Amino acid sequence: MNYNPGLAVKQKQTIQLSLRMWLPLLQAPLQELDTLLKEHSYENPFLEHTSSFEVSDSSRYDDDNKRGFIENIGTYKESLYDKLLDQICEPIFPTPRSQKVALEILQHIESDGYFTGDIEQIAIECNTTDEFVETIRKRFAYLEPYGVGAMNNEESFLFQLEAMDVPSGIYELACIIVKNLKNIDKYHKHHFFDEAMRVIKMLNHPPAIDYIDDEPYVIPDFFVEVDDDITIKINNDYYPDIEIKDPFLAKNSELRSKLKEAKDLISLLELRKATLYKLVISIVDKQTRFFLGGELKPLTMSDIALELGFEESTISRAVSNKYLQCERGTFSLKSFFTNAITHNLSSSEIKNYVQALVDNESHNAPLTDDEIMSKVTQKYGISMVRRTITKYRKLLDIPSSKERKKLYTFS
């Protein structure tokens, strides 16, 4: 067999080109997909692009929804999740192990930028130590927007200060003030006080404040319908159409290369659909109880990655800014992944139970966190500490029992 080094180089270049196109196509939400393919059509004479906004009367959306989507597409900004996901790579996270832990931490960063996960639970999920998880979490201090991944306001400010180019004397005082904000007056005579305060006033609180009001207009990628069976349908109405035009004009090597690229892009778009469809089938299969009106079961991205034969990072990119619509509402694919409290009990189910307890509590004697913990322990037969209940209550934006009693009195 004759070896042709020129052919090997060309094949390698083709594979690299396909990979460069594949990940952006997989990760892009529907809002960005049309723009992405339109840009490819500008650069490739063989690509014919038809906008996904030229929807037919058979669309699943009424005119107001179509108009709202089109108006929002022009101002679409990448989400906080996408912003952080793109930075989980070398050199900050140089090994597969560190990237795996960082991806798990990312699942527990809320829309305001704060980390609300359980270090010990993440260590168990990733088969590593608490100390290693904490080390990786603190590397988020080097990611933009600065301050994300912090556990509280103080730590977020320290993350942000570390990223700023501030003279050492001012930086040191600013750090001291941040750690003692309740006693700020004791530092006002310091010769760097005014400068330190100017720096502190520049810090973001919460750290991802620039992303909170920029949630993309949500168009579901899939519809899940429950009847005698569960049906999954892809939302083809908002998929752009691309096709090959004038293929016989590819008369030289450069044009043939462009034609090959156009064909690859069409194949990759179909691969995106197939990959996401398999992903959603797997999610629906494992979370059938939810679609029938029940609670979410424990499910991790590594579970899906193992089943579908992908890297966990690929699954993380695939679920980024993707949504499905069912009778219970519109949900991000990311929301179907939830940590396990026990083998078949998810944190989501505990949160829903806590919410139900508060919704039905006595207005004269609201439940304390200890009382809620006792009821959770009794119902599910598990061991739980009060601080976990407090964390869940805060995630659900439920005030403390004393604050709720005041609100009930006023109302």
C-alpha positions, 0 to 999 in steps of 0.5 A, a space after each residue: 500500500 502506497 503512503 501519500 503524505 499529501 493526502 494525510 495532511 489534507 485529511 488532517 486539515 479536513 478533520 480539524 476544520 470540521 471540529 472547529 465548525 462542530 463545537 460552535 454549531 453544537 453550543 450555539 442556541 437557536 438565537 445564534 444559530 441563524 447568525 452563525 450560518 449566515 456568516 458562513 454563507 457570506 464566506 462560502 459561494 456554495 452555501 445558500 442560506 435562508 433565515 430561520 425567521 421566515 417562518 411559515 403559518 404552521 409555526 408553533 408560535 403566534 405573531 406576537 411571539 415571532 415578533 418578540 423573538 426577532 426583536 430580541 435576536 438583534 440584542 442577544 448576548 451570551 449567557 453567564 453559563 456560556 461565558 464561563 464554559 468557554 474559559 474552562 480550559 488551559 492554562 487555568 484548568 490544565 488537566 481533564 481532572 481539573 476541568 471535570 471538577 470545574 464543569 461540576 462547579 459551573 452547574 452550581 453557579 447561580 445567575 447572579 454569579 455566586 456558588 451555591 453548591 456543596 463542596 463535599 457532594 461535588 468531591 463525591 461526584 468527581 471521585 476526588 477530595 474536598 480540598 481539590 474541589 475547593 482549590 478548583 473553585 478558587 481558580 474561578 477568581 481568574 475568570 470573567 466576569 471577575 468575582 463569580 464562583 465566590 460563596 458570598 459578597 466578601 469573597 466576591 469582592 476579594 476575587 475582583 480586587 485580585 483581578 484589578 490593577 491597583 497599587 499595593 497600598 490601596 489594594 491591601 487597605 481595600 482588602 482589609 475594609 472588605 473584610 470589615 465592612 461593618 466597621 468601615 469608620 475605623 479606617 477613614 483616617 487612613 491616608 489611602 482611605 478615599 482611594 480604597 473606597 473609590 476602588 470598592 465602589 467599582 466592584 460588582 455586587 452581585 458579581 454577574 450583575 451585567 448578565 442578570 438582565 440579559 437573559 436571552 429570549 427563550 425559544 424551546 429547541 424541543 417539545 415534549 408531549 405526554 399522552 398515551 406515550 411521550 412524544 419528543 419533537 424538534 422545533 424545526 420552525 426556527 432552524 435555518 435552512 442551508 443548501 448547496 448551490 452551483 456545485 458544478 462551478 468548483 473547477 479549481 482546488 480552492 473552490 473544491 475546498 469551499 464546496 467540501 466545507 459547505 457539504 461538511 457544514 450541512 452534515 454538521 447541522 444535521 449532526 447537531 440535530 441528531 446529537 441534541 435529539 439523542 440527548 433529549 431522549 436520554 433526559 426524558 427517559 431518565 426523568 419520565 417521572 417529572 414529565 408525568 407530574 412528579 419530581 426530578 431524579 438525581 442525574 449527572 452529566 457524566 451519566 448522560 456522557 457515559 450513555 451516549 459515548 461523549 466527553 462530559 465537556 461535550 454534554 455540558 456544551 450541548 445543554 448550554 442555552 437549550 430548552 424544552 417545552 412541556 405541559 409544565 412549562 419551558 425548562 433549560 436542559 441544564 435544569 434536568 441535572 440535579 445532585 443526589 441526596 440519596 440513591 433515588 432522591 434529588 436535591 430538587 425534590 427536597 427544595 420543592 418539599 421545602 417550598 410546599 411546607 412554607 406555602 402551607 405553613 401557619 402565618 401565626 407560627 412560620 416554620 423555623 429551619 430546624 422545624 423544616 429540617 425535622 419534617 424533611 428528615 421524617 418524610 424522607 428518612 434521611 440525615 440532614 443538617 440545618 445549614 443545608 435547609 437554610 441554603 435551600 431556603 435562600 436558593 428558593 428566595 424564602 425569607 427567614 421565619 422571623 421575616 416571614 412572620 413580619 410579612 404575614 403581619 403586614 399583609 
